[in-house]
Amino acid sequence: MSQPQSKSNRKLITMLLFGAVGMFGFGFALVPLYDVLCDTLGINGKTQSTASVYKPVTVDKNRTVTIEFVSQVQSDMPWEFKPQMNSMQVHPGELIRTHFVAKNLSANHIVGQAIPSVSPGQGAAYFNKTECFCFNQQVLAATATADLPLIFYVDPELPDSITTLTLSYTLYNITDKSYAGSVEQGAAR
Amino acid sequence: MSTITQDTPAAHDDHHDDHHGAPKGIMRWILTTNHKDIGTLYLWFSFIMFLTGGAMAMVIRAELFQPGLQLVEPNFFNQMTTVHGLVMVFGAVMPAFTGLANWLIPMMIGAPDMALPRMNNWSFWILPFAFTILLSSLFMEGGGPNFGWTFYAPLSTTYSPDSTALFVFSVHIMGISSIMGAINVVVTIVNMRAPGMTWMKLPLFVWTWLITAFLLIAVMPVLAGAVTMVLTDKYFATSFFDAAGGGDPVMFQHIFWFFGHPEVYIMILPSFGIISAIVPAFSRKPLFGYASMVYATASIAVLSFLVWAHHMFTTGMPVFAELFFMYCTMLIAVPTGVKVFNWVATMWRGSISFETPMLFAVAFIILFTIGGFSGLMLAITPADFQYHDTYFVVAHFHYVLVTGAIFSIMAAAYYWLPKWTGNMYSESLGRWHFWCSVISVNVLFFPMHFLGLAGMPRRIPDYAIQFADVNQIVSIGGFAFGLSQLIFLAVVIKCIRGGEKAPAKPWEGAEGLEWTIPSPAPYHSFTTPPEVK
């Protein structure tokens, strides 16, 4: 093998290795990229994860949107978790207060995390929550019950084609993963 | 890495001492840096894995011979479908192509060896360890991987067996092996072509492998990333795919199929190169449309990055995205159609003879096209909701992988065996192998289309009784196909041990530098580069 060839070999190998390492990084870059794309394109039914500020807008009294609430509990989690009411009629722009009821059926304190999702996915960007129990972990002592508050309004810009928004919460047991799960029961509500 | 290319005086001496043959004993195979030895190792390894994965397929077909649970536990059945897929994809098809690349690329471009011989040794020898790790997990408490070869989260994270870490590490090792092999191929093709071997004179097998190597370098690291995320999600409390921690299980599918779709082209592009060598040889005509073949291969490779979500039509994507991925997928039929057209046009008015390699090549063209058409059916978004996760999908990808990739590997083995061993294989046994295979493989896979259309889901150990008759036929085809491969083993062993001596160019119409050197190919070939006109 001649000297210039081994030099150009080395150059090519370096480039290809950088390519491979770069693609390994790209695999992980797909994670934030996925969230950003879902966010900007308003797909995937994800709602914002922090509270939005209510901008006093004119309430569109002529239009009514049906809001449905759905709740699910991870199969092996000993909680009861239900919306206060299953559906309601709201006017876009109106600030609405409701709550979900959670009950810990077990003899241990348990930390829960609710994950929201809005269907149809295109409507998620117009569903604004100024307060939601899903922004925080929820801790319930053994057999305790709690009302979990939700305050929201529907953006009047909501496309006319959408007349119903379904808000679904899935509740997960994150006791093992959370800080709150590892502290004494006294910290529990 | 840099030391590998270092030209030490000792290595220099070795290189030019082309009169010695192969060293003797087991150490020859462990220490070898010879591209022919490593090619042989890859091919044997691939064949062993083919039989291993095939044995698992036999377990699957035996269990599905009748409705109800007969032979194995459902959990073990799931391990069989999972490991069968992993072994066939990463253990049989990919190493077979790498083995062919090792044997053939240097001889086809007039190079003395691969560019990075010591890395070549490594990229082979880590593979047996990867598969030992993977297969040993089957015997552990809790069992081996049972979440499907696609290891969708949360099946592979929340609900997977304790041995999942071993699965992850074995995939890491397979990935490293593939990436090293791919780098070697690229460097060899770019830097070691004989004088006068310009880009548009390269044999198509070399072209298709070059493009495959770039695909490998682009997507195997993404697979490594995906398994790493599964590993940390399962063992280190991260939440890439866990909704409770802010992750998203659907994202797993996006990352996996971003690797997975180019991966299916990794497993078929070298086949295109093989068929493009064999069809002209036995038609005694040059290949029709060489340049269009090169461009078609390149455009298939580019398009393969834009179609991944057609595996995910039922995950609730926006309609716009479904249409985008549907049209991109259908677009791939255009360059693929160009290829099929060119092969048929090559045969048109050729003086064709049907030796075993040509039989496999013609069967490839017909049966791979059937697999391509069922792929088009699956690409139609609204129809896919019906076909998704049924036996129709199983039929589709076995047509493109078994009668596609595997048949092309068989064709390649028959075509180049005389060059590798110096002996002609037994033509009559070869024909037996072909006819047994081609009949049984269609009995095996064609009725699966009907099972799928009738609604039988894939990856289940039990099924509703209305599927019983067809499943019985499928299983019989499966056992016959499995047994037929033993004929192939017999042919290869017989050919290695003796037979009619092969001339340098045993096929009248064959073209290419590999036929200018004697059969069997000497241990060191093209130590002085040939002049290509």
Interface residues (C-beta under 8 A of the other chain):
Chain A: M1 Q3 Q5 S6 S8 N9 R10 L12 I13 L16 L17 G19 A20 V21 G22 M23 F24 F26 G27 F28 L30 V31 Y34 L41 I43 N44 G45 S49 Q74 Q113 I115 G121 Q122 T170 Y172 N173 I174 K177
Chain B: M1 S2 T5 Q6 D7 H12 H15 A115 L116 I179 A182 I183 V186 V187 V190 N191 M192 I217 A218 V219 M220 P221 V222 L223 A224 G225 A226 M229 A237 F240 A243 A244 G245 G246 D248 V250 M251 H254 I255 F258 F259 G316 M317 P318 A321
